[in-house]
Amino acid sequence: MAQKRVQLDRETFSCPICLDLLKDPVTTPCGHSYCKNCIEGHWDTEDVRRIHSCPQCRKSFTPRPQLLKNTMLAALVDELKKTGLQAAPADHCYAGAEDVACDVCTGRKLRALKSCLKCVASYCEKHLQPHYESPPFKKHKLVEPSKKLQENICSRHDEVMKMFCRTDQQCICYLCSVEEHKGHDTVSAAAERTERQRELEVSRQNIQQRIQDREEDVKVLQQEVEAINGSADKTVEHSEKIFTELIRLMEKRRSDVQQQVRSQQETEVSRVKELQEKLEQEITELKRKDAELKKLSHTEDHTQFLHNYPSLSALSESTHSSSINVRPLKNFEDVTAAVSEVRDKLQDVLRQKQTNVSLTVTEVDVLLPQPEPKTRADFLRYSCDITLDSNTANPFLLLSEGNRKATFMVLLQSYSDHPDRFTDWQQVLSRESLTGRCYWEVERRGGGVGAAVAYKNISRAGSSFECGFGFNDKSWMLDCYTNKFYHNKIKTPVSGPWSSRVGVYLDHSAGILSFYSVSETITLLHRVQTTFTQPLYAGLCVDNSAEFCKLK
């Protein structure tokens, strides 16, 4: 009862604002007491409204009251401080359901400030003082408050487990080490902790390095997203301008054709109507002549008939043909045919370009690490259908099998002149441009075959090395006859189990070009790591016969 009364007194002498013992107590006109700094700080916040109130009874004062020191309360508070008694702990000092409670406190327990591994107990601030002040307790190991202290006690011997059995990988007490764990590899828990701590630090370093690497990857990917968005926006903008210009041009051509047709229509109709009017005039004249002759034929006076006949019987010669040849309704069919031809050609161009655009857009690569294919089934996931462009074929190469096969012939083939044609080198390029990840296979007959890739701007005319696959910086070629790889005039010997079929794998964005021998297994012959700056085209150099295989 006495303790409760003291605590009640402390509440009586506590400031309602800071909840601590009054400091420099002052009293408001309504009779409530506060620390001088607390009430003045409260009223400072109310100065804007020019109305000052009591935080307890809410009574308002205008103007701001002059505060005077409550000397009686000040004396009482000083006396209480001299007794050494402390104010009752605030509610937040008591242990809650989630807190570790002091093992010494009776009644309502305070929150523990530390736990002692030696005592296997937890202490509040007050009961912890002996561990700081008494020499025997200063050697105890204090840790953050823990509810798991009992886990440190050996259930068999009721001793603190300060040993570790590496044989059984468990914590034990000293008695365990000389009994059931006798002969095992045992060390102190501190020694094992030191070893595990080193492993932990290594793991943390690895994790932190991976975090750093992934954060860098995220930054790179974010930059890639921004680059893709910027490129897409710019491409859409430019495409819109180009298509707008194209539509404007088409509208102008449509208007021109319409105007030309209407003008020709007007001319032709005017000419026909002019002729029609002349013919109608001639018909009128002939009808009048026919009426006069009819009248003359009914004259009974023979003398009068003979007298008038010469002047009536003579017909004026017609200025027009005796018959009008009207052409069938084909007056403007030539125009229609010409416009249809333009439409068909435009559709072909758009269809071909749309395929290229689709391939380019769908192969936008994100810079995520992609594992290279290992098995032929993996490669076939990236297989593409490749055909040969007859406009690039050397005049001695015959294309067949739907333009997938090229065969060297003794006689010249009947190709028309074209600026894309290889005039001297026995080579041909694909129609399709290659970007992203692609895989194709070449079936060769005879040794004189080279599987290659090249940029579109490789030289075509003449016999210089600038035109030959592998002899310039615009092409790469695996020669299946000499078993060598060529690029920019540099030849690299290639060894491996050669077969009649060669697989080619391209990862354009990663700069990877690989050649494989394909049989029952797939074996790497040569691999290139570089940077491709343009779309590539598959190529064949043929002294015998070679064919792009159907893989789908």
Disulfide bonds with the S-S distance in Angstrom:
none
